[in-house]
């Protein structure tokens, strides 16, 4: 009995509870009021083993999201109808799920500016084909030029490419995808400069990296951007560029590559 009473004494019931009345058989305690000997909820919260977390689990948050500028590369969007580059038949949501599952911050490669990164992943989940060909004597007659703008806000610039209808359809499926990423801060700056007024969900606006372009290719390193793209970037954010000035060495490396290659569109 002494042991049992000592146990109840350590529980420290509230003073508002009525005292326990001992009656009858010495092995039973009968109480007039049914008190609770559980510690107050506020005390439970401060016990390390029982603390409730008020923070959100960030492990499931996306690191990458396809920016609206890149919607044209997905067949589910109408803008893909007039886009000449790689268009994916996989849904945008499924694409985001797969690339986020493969995201590894340590694998990010530097791009042409601090806000730009590249993530190279194996293309084992899409049917995207390579869309760059080396220019040869046999195919150079198929090259076509045109003035193009990527959206209504940009200035049209001169481009050249191989029309899809003139190129053999047995092009190989690309071994890799180059995901070109812009930081969220840079995307906000460019949208503000061009007064694009794009609408983002809260999740999109909080995601650190936006996928602004996807290249299907057979190498796991960066293919130089076209010289005209470098020039557009140098024009500034107001004209659809990034505001990064030309670097002669980088520009000449791009020239060396694209003087001998062209996209298929």
C-alpha positions in Angstrom: 0.0 0.0 0.0 2.8 2.4 0.9 4.4 1.8 -2.5 1.1 2.4 -4.3 0.5 5.6 -2.4 4.1 6.8 -3.2 3.4 6.2 -6.9 0.3 8.3 -6.9 2.1 11.0 -4.9 4.7 11.4 -7.7 1.9 12.1 -10.3 1.0 15.3 -8.5 -2.7 15.6 -9.4 -4.4 19.0 -9.7 -5.5 20.5 -6.4 -9.0 20.9 -7.8 -9.4 17.2 -7.7 -11.1 15.7 -4.7 -9.0 13.6 -2.4 -9.0 9.9 -2.9 -11.0 8.0 -0.3 -9.8 4.6 0.6 -12.5 2.1 1.4 -13.2 -1.6 1.3 -10.5 -4.1 0.2 -7.0 -2.9 0.8 -5.9 -3.7 -2.7 -8.4 -1.3 -4.4 -8.7 2.4 -4.5 -12.1 3.9 -5.0 -12.4 7.5 -5.9 -15.4 9.8 -5.7 -14.2 11.9 -8.6 -12.3 10.5 -11.6 -9.2 12.7 -11.8 -6.7 12.6 -14.6 -3.1 12.0 -13.7 -1.8 12.8 -17.1 0.6 15.7 -17.2 -1.0 19.0 -18.6 -0.8 19.2 -22.4 1.5 22.3 -22.1 4.0 20.2 -20.2 3.8 17.4 -22.8 4.8 19.8 -25.5 8.0 20.6 -23.7 9.1 17.1 -23.3 11.8 16.3 -26.0 10.4 12.9 -26.8 6.8 14.2 -27.3 7.4 17.6 -28.8 5.2 18.4 -31.9 7.0 19.9 -34.8 5.5 23.1 -36.2 7.8 23.3 -39.2 7.0 22.0 -42.6 8.8 19.0 -43.9 10.9 20.4 -46.8 12.2 17.1 -48.0 9.3 16.7 -50.4 9.6 20.2 -51.8 10.5 20.6 -55.5 13.9 22.0 -56.3 13.0 22.3 -60.0 9.9 23.5 -61.8 9.4 24.1 -65.6 9.1 27.8 -66.2 6.3 29.0 -68.4 8.9 30.1 -70.9 9.6 26.4 -71.4 6.0 25.3 -71.7 6.5 25.4 -75.5 8.6 22.3 -75.2 5.6 20.2 -74.0 3.0 18.9 -76.5 0.2 19.5 -74.0 0.6 23.2 -74.4 -0.6 25.0 -77.5 2.6 27.1 -77.8 4.4 23.8 -78.8 2.6 23.9 -82.2 4.8 26.8 -83.4 8.0 25.7 -81.7 10.7 24.3 -83.8 12.9 22.7 -81.2 12.5 19.6 -79.1 8.9 19.0 -78.0 8.2 16.3 -75.3 5.2 14.0 -75.4 5.5 13.2 -71.7 3.3 15.4 -69.5 4.8 18.3 -67.8 3.9 17.1 -64.3 5.4 13.7 -64.9 8.6 15.3 -66.3 8.9 17.5 -63.2 8.4 14.5 -60.9 11.1 12.5 -62.6 13.7 15.3 -62.8 13.2 16.3 -59.2 13.7 12.7 -58.1 17.1 12.8 -59.9 18.1 16.3 -58.7 21.4 16.4 -56.9 22.7 19.9 -56.0 26.3 18.6 -56.1 25.8 17.7 -59.8 24.9 21.2 -60.9 27.3 22.6 -63.5 28.0 26.4 -63.9 26.4 28.2 -66.8 27.3 31.4 -68.6 26.4 33.5 -65.5 26.1 32.9 -61.7 22.3 32.6 -61.9 22.5 29.9 -64.6 23.2 26.2 -64.0 23.1 23.0 -66.0 21.9 19.6 -64.8 22.6 16.7 -67.1 20.5 13.6 -66.7 20.2 10.4 -68.7 17.4 10.4 -71.1 15.8 7.1 -70.3 12.3 8.3 -69.9 11.5 10.3 -73.0 11.6 9.7 -76.8 13.2 13.0 -77.5 15.7 12.9 -80.4 18.8 14.8 -81.0 18.0 18.1 -82.8 21.5 19.3 -83.9 23.2 18.2 -87.0 26.7 18.7 -88.4 26.6 20.7 -91.6 28.0 18.6 -94.5 28.2 19.0 -98.3 25.3 16.5 -98.5 22.9 18.5 -96.3 23.9 22.1 -96.5 21.5 22.8 -99.3 18.7 22.0 -96.8 19.6 24.9 -94.5 17.0 27.6 -94.2 17.1 31.0 -92.5 14.4 33.1 -91.0 13.8 36.0 -88.5 12.3 34.6 -85.3 11.3 35.9 -81.8 10.7 33.5 -79.0 7.7 35.5 -77.8 5.8 38.7 -78.5 8.0 40.8 -76.3 11.3 40.0 -78.0 12.9 41.4 -81.1 13.1 39.0 -84.0 16.7 37.8 -84.8 18.1 36.0 -87.8 18.4 32.2 -87.3 19.2 29.2 -89.4 18.1 25.5 -89.1 17.3 22.3 -91.0 13.6 21.9 -91.6 12.3 18.7 -90.0 10.4 17.7 -93.1 13.7 17.7 -95.1 15.7 15.7 -92.6 15.5 11.9 -92.2 13.2 10.8 -89.5 15.5 8.1 -88.2 17.4 10.5 -85.9 18.7 8.8 -82.8 17.0 9.2 -79.4 19.1 11.6 -77.3 21.2 9.9 -74.6 21.1 13.0 -72.3 19.0 15.9 -71.4 20.6 19.2 -70.6 18.3 21.1 -68.2 19.1 24.8 -68.3 18.2 26.4 -65.0 17.7 30.0 -64.0 17.6 31.1 -60.4 14.2 32.3 -59.1 15.7 35.7 -58.5 16.8 36.1 -62.1 13.4 34.9 -63.4 11.7 37.5 -61.3 14.1 40.2 -62.6 13.5 39.3 -66.2 9.7 39.1 -65.9 9.7 42.5 -64.2 11.9 44.1 -66.8 9.7 42.9 -69.7 6.4 43.4 -67.8 5.4 39.9 -68.6 3.0 39.6 -65.7 3.3 35.8 -65.5 1.3 34.1 -62.9 3.0 31.5 -60.7 1.6 29.3 -58.1 3.0 29.6 -54.6 5.0 26.4 -55.1 6.4 27.6 -58.4 7.4 31.0 -56.9 9.2 29.3 -54.0 11.0 26.8 -56.0 14.7 27.8 -56.2 15.3 26.8 -59.9 13.2 27.3 -63.0 13.9 25.1 -66.1 14.0 27.6 -68.9 15.2 25.3 -71.7 15.8 21.6 -72.3 18.3 20.3 -74.8 18.2 16.7 -76.1 21.8 15.7 -76.9 24.3 12.8 -77.0 26.9 14.4 -74.6 26.7 15.1 -70.9 28.3 18.6 -71.1 27.2 22.0 -72.3 26.9 22.6 -76.0 27.7 26.3 -76.6 24.7 28.6 -76.9 24.2 30.0 -80.4 26.0 33.3 -81.1 22.7 35.1 -81.7 21.5 34.0 -78.3 24.6 35.5 -76.7 23.9 38.7 -78.5 20.3 38.8 -77.4 21.4 38.3 -73.8 23.7 41.3 -74.2 20.8 43.5 -75.3 19.4 43.4 -71.8 16.3 42.1 -69.9 14.0 44.6 -71.6 14.6 43.0 -75.0 14.3 39.4 -73.8 18.0 38.9 -72.8 19.5 38.3 -69.4 21.7 41.4 -69.3 25.0 39.5 -69.4 27.5 41.3 -71.6 29.4 39.5 -74.4 32.5 37.6 -73.5 34.7 37.5 -76.7 36.3 34.1 -75.8 33.0 32.5 -75.1 31.4 34.0 -78.2 34.2 32.7 -80.4 33.9 29.2 -79.0 30.2 29.4 -79.8 31.0 30.6 -83.3 33.4 27.7 -83.9 30.7 25.1 -83.0 27.7 26.7 -84.7 29.6 27.5 -87.8 29.7 23.8 -88.4 26.3 22.8 -86.9 22.7 23.8 -87.1 19.5 22.9 -85.2 16.6 20.9 -86.7 13.3 22.7 -86.4 
